[in-house]
């Protein structure tokens, strides 16, 4: 089941197995922006292949970045490393960030999204 939460500038989707929902598929089918999926190393190991497969079925090929798992890695250095990867990959203001994981990941990616190129979609 997918739950949509409307925030001031974003829609936030929360749920289990959301990759297979009609809403998820409909949203991404019309996406023309560069997509970056970010997670910690533990979640990346478990879910990046499944997410990659889901996007490939829609004809999309996002970038996948991870950072070391743990609260101690919610730092400026981790944010900078992710920004450097995004800059090297040619990410611009029209990039969409997709955070996959819990509190540390969502905090870090939310902050990254708010500051990268003066704000990108998350």
ChimeraX attribute file (.defattr): number of C-alpha atoms within 10 A of each C-alpha:
attribute: neighborCount
match mode: 1-to-1
recipient: residues
	/A:1	9
	/A:2	16
	/A:3	12
	/A:4	11
	/A:5	10
	/A:6	10
	/A:7	8
	/A:8	5
	/A:9	8
	/A:10	10
	/A:11	13
	/A:12	11
	/A:13	13
	/A:14	12
	/A:15	11
	/A:16	10
	/A:17	9
	/A:18	15
	/A:19	16
	/A:20	12
	/A:21	13
	/A:22	10
	/A:23	13
	/A:24	13
	/A:25	16
	/A:26	11
	/A:27	9
	/A:28	15
	/A:29	13
	/A:30	9
	/A:31	12
	/A:32	11
	/A:33	16
	/A:34	18
	/A:35	22
	/A:36	19
	/A:37	20
	/A:38	24
	/A:39	26
	/A:40	20
	/A:41	15
	/A:42	14
	/A:43	17
	/A:44	22
	/A:45	11
	/A:46	10
	/A:47	13
	/A:48	19
	/A:49	12
	/A:50	12
	/A:51	17
	/A:52	16
	/A:53	14
	/A:54	16
	/A:55	18
	/A:56	12
	/A:57	12
	/A:58	14
	/A:59	11
	/A:60	18
	/A:61	15
	/A:62	18
	/A:63	16
	/A:64	18
	/A:65	17
	/A:66	20
	/A:67	19
	/A:68	14
	/A:69	16
	/A:70	12
	/A:71	10
	/A:72	9
	/A:73	16
	/A:74	18
	/A:75	12
	/A:76	11
	/A:77	10
	/A:78	17
	/A:79	18
	/A:80	12
	/A:81	15
	/A:82	19
	/A:83	18
	/A:84	13
	/A:85	15
	/A:86	17
	/A:87	13
	/A:88	9
	/A:89	12
	/A:90	10
	/A:91	21
	/A:92	15
	/A:93	14
	/A:94	14
	/A:95	21
	/A:96	20
	/A:97	21
	/A:98	19
	/A:99	19
	/A:100	19
	/A:101	15
	/A:102	11
	/A:103	11
	/A:104	18
	/A:105	23
	/A:106	17
	/A:107	13
	/A:108	20
	/A:109	23
	/A:110	18
	/A:111	14
	/A:112	22
	/A:113	22
	/A:114	13
	/A:115	12
	/A:116	18
	/A:117	15
	/A:118	9
	/A:119	16
	/A:120	18
	/A:121	18
	/A:122	22
